[in-house]
């Protein structure tokens, strides 16, 4: 992608919003306009820039009636980019590199795991403030954790299956995505795993990761079951 083309594509707030709604959905121009509260004409003008920048792909979808419609989705090659843009990664990377340099990688992993577990526990306690129990049903987990907490962090989560005994979901981004792409051994296998461990401890569940975007998969995929 040419930098000038990308810069032009990212110069509009509407284009960021279009990318946001297309991250996990394939939508027509009218559906995009309805989701964003803008006209189809506005969508058409902005989505053209995104297509030219190879950030959005055109797909042809056949409806049950047999009619074919044009829908749009975020291009596969663009999913390595992060939406929305963030500014913390340089400081975070410097801090982690400083830990590794000062303590060595083995000790840095211990520190990162401790940080991640405490962060997960804090998030868990915050989620339980307005609940009457410290044991969530899978339906409550889906609402509180996946649809609220993870969605608010722009991880673009999607529930694949939900039963009383388990919930399986995937997310197309993560809070550490830029750094996870560079050092998945630290950010995916240590820090992110520790966050889930802390969250699991407070919410009395057990999370298993089956796929990881930092390690090259198209999305991160998790299975959550009640503990005990």
C-alpha positions in Angstrom: 0.0 0.0 0.0 1.4 3.4 -0.9 1.8 5.7 2.1 0.1 8.6 0.4 -2.9 6.4 -0.5 -3.1 5.1 3.1 -2.8 8.6 4.5 -5.7 9.8 2.3 -7.8 6.8 3.3 -7.2 7.4 7.0 -7.8 11.2 6.8 -11.5 10.8 7.4 -13.3 9.9 10.6 -16.1 8.4 8.5 -13.6 6.0 6.9 -12.4 4.8 10.3 -16.0 4.2 11.3 -16.6 2.2 8.1 -13.6 0.0 8.9 -14.9 -0.4 12.4 -18.3 -1.7 11.4 -16.8 -3.9 8.6 -14.2 -5.5 10.9 -16.5 -8.5 11.7 -19.4 -7.9 9.3 -20.0 -8.0 5.6 -22.4 -5.2 4.8 -23.9 -3.4 1.8 -23.6 0.3 1.3 -27.1 0.9 2.7 -26.4 -1.2 5.7 -23.2 0.7 6.4 -25.1 4.0 6.1 -27.8 2.8 8.5 -25.2 1.7 11.0 -23.3 5.0 10.9 -26.3 7.3 10.4 -25.0 8.7 7.1 -26.3 8.7 3.6 -25.5 6.0 1.0 -23.9 8.7 -1.1 -21.4 9.5 1.8 -20.7 5.8 2.2 -20.1 5.3 -1.5 -17.6 8.2 -1.7 -15.6 7.1 1.3 -15.6 3.4 0.7 -14.1 4.0 -2.8 -11.0 5.5 -1.0 -10.8 2.4 1.2 -11.0 0.1 -1.8 -8.3 2.0 -3.6 -6.1 1.7 -0.5 -6.7 -2.1 -0.5 -8.3 -1.8 3.0 -11.7 -3.0 1.9 -12.8 -5.8 -0.4 -15.9 -6.1 -2.6 -17.8 -9.4 -2.2 -20.9 -10.7 -4.0 -23.4 -12.4 -1.7 -26.3 -14.5 -2.9 -29.5 -14.1 -0.8 -31.9 -17.1 -0.1 -34.2 -15.5 -2.7 -31.5 -16.0 -5.3 -30.8 -12.3 -5.7 -27.1 -11.3 -5.6 -26.1 -8.2 -3.6 -22.7 -6.4 -3.3 -21.3 -6.3 0.2 -18.0 -5.1 1.7 -15.5 -6.4 4.2 -12.1 -5.4 5.6 -9.4 -6.8 3.3 -7.5 -9.8 4.7 -4.2 -8.0 4.0 -5.4 -5.0 6.1 -6.3 -7.0 9.3 -2.7 -6.7 10.5 -3.4 -3.0 10.9 -5.1 -1.9 14.1 -8.4 -0.1 14.3 -8.8 2.4 15.9 -5.2 3.9 15.9 -3.4 3.9 19.2 -0.5 5.8 20.6 0.6 3.7 23.6 2.6 1.0 21.8 5.9 2.9 21.7 6.0 3.5 25.4 4.8 0.0 26.2 7.5 -1.5 23.9 10.1 0.7 25.6 9.0 -0.4 29.0 9.0 -4.1 28.1 12.4 -3.8 26.4 13.7 -2.1 29.5 12.5 -4.9 31.7 14.1 -7.6 29.5 17.3 -5.6 29.3 17.5 -5.0 33.0 16.2 -8.3 34.4 16.8 -10.8 31.6 13.9 -12.4 29.7 13.2 -15.1 32.3 12.7 -12.5 35.1 10.9 -10.1 32.8 8.4 -12.9 32.0 7.7 -13.3 35.8 7.1 -9.6 36.2 4.8 -9.4 33.1 2.8 -12.4 34.3 2.3 -10.8 37.7 1.2 -7.5 36.1 -1.2 -9.3 33.8 -2.8 -11.4 36.5 -3.4 -8.3 38.7 -4.8 -6.5 35.7 -7.2 -9.4 35.0 -8.3 -9.5 38.6 -9.0 -5.8 38.7 -11.1 -6.1 35.6 -13.0 -9.1 37.0 -13.8 -7.2 40.3 -14.9 -4.2 38.3 -17.3 -6.4 36.3 -18.8 -7.9 39.4 -19.6 -4.6 41.2 -23.2 -4.6 40.0 -23.8 -8.4 40.2 -25.0 -10.5 43.2 -22.6 -13.4 42.6 -19.0 -14.1 41.8 -19.9 -17.0 39.6 -21.2 -16.0 36.2 -23.4 -18.1 33.9 -22.1 -18.5 30.4 -24.9 -16.1 29.2 -23.7 -13.5 31.8 -20.1 -14.0 30.7 -21.1 -13.4 27.1 -22.8 -10.2 28.0 -20.4 -8.7 30.6 -17.1 -9.9 29.3 -17.4 -10.4 25.5 -20.1 -8.0 24.4 -19.2 -5.2 26.9 -15.6 -5.4 28.1 -13.9 -6.8 25.0 -16.1 -4.8 22.6 -15.3 -1.6 24.4 -11.6 -2.4 24.0 -12.1 -2.7 20.2 -11.1 -6.3 20.0 -14.0 -7.0 17.7 -15.3 -10.1 19.5 -17.8 -12.6 18.0 -19.5 -15.4 19.9 -19.3 -18.6 17.9 -21.3 -20.9 20.2 -22.9 -20.5 23.6 -24.2 -23.2 25.9 -24.8 -23.4 29.6 -21.5 -25.4 29.9 -19.3 -23.4 27.7 -18.8 -20.4 25.4 -16.6 -20.2 22.4 -15.6 -16.8 20.9 -13.1 -15.2 18.7 -11.7 -11.7 18.5 -10.1 -10.0 15.5 -7.9 -7.7 17.4 -6.4 -7.4 20.9 -5.3 -4.6 23.2 -1.7 -5.6 22.6 -1.9 -6.2 18.9 1.0 -4.1 17.6 3.3 -5.5 20.2 1.9 -9.0 20.0 2.8 -9.0 16.3 6.5 -8.3 17.2 6.9 -10.4 20.3 4.1 -12.9 20.7 6.1 -15.0 23.1 5.9 -12.1 25.6 2.6 -10.4 24.9 0.5 -13.4 23.8 1.9 -16.2 25.8 2.8 -14.3 29.0 0.9 -11.0 29.4 -2.4 -11.7 27.6 -2.5 -15.2 29.1 -1.9 -13.8 32.5 -4.7 -11.3 32.1 -7.1 -14.2 31.3 -5.8 -16.1 34.3 -6.6 -13.2 36.6 -10.0 -12.6 35.1 -10.7 -16.4 35.3 -9.7 -16.5 39.0 -12.2 -13.7 39.9 -15.0 -14.9 37.7 -14.6 -18.6 38.5 -14.2 -19.7 34.9 -11.4 -21.4 32.9 -10.3 -20.0 29.5 -8.4 -22.0 26.9 -6.9 -20.3 23.8 -7.0 -22.3 20.6 -5.8 -19.8 18.1 -3.8 -16.6 18.3 -3.5 -13.7 15.9 -0.1 -12.8 17.2 1.2 -16.3 16.2 -0.2 -16.0 12.7 -3.8 -17.1 12.9 -6.6 -15.0 11.4 -8.1 -14.3 14.8 -7.7 -15.3 18.4 -10.1 -18.0 19.5 -11.1 -18.9 23.1 -13.2 -21.5 24.9 -14.5 -20.6 28.4 -16.0 -23.1 30.8 -17.1 -22.8 34.5 -14.4 -23.8 36.9 -14.8 -26.3 39.7 
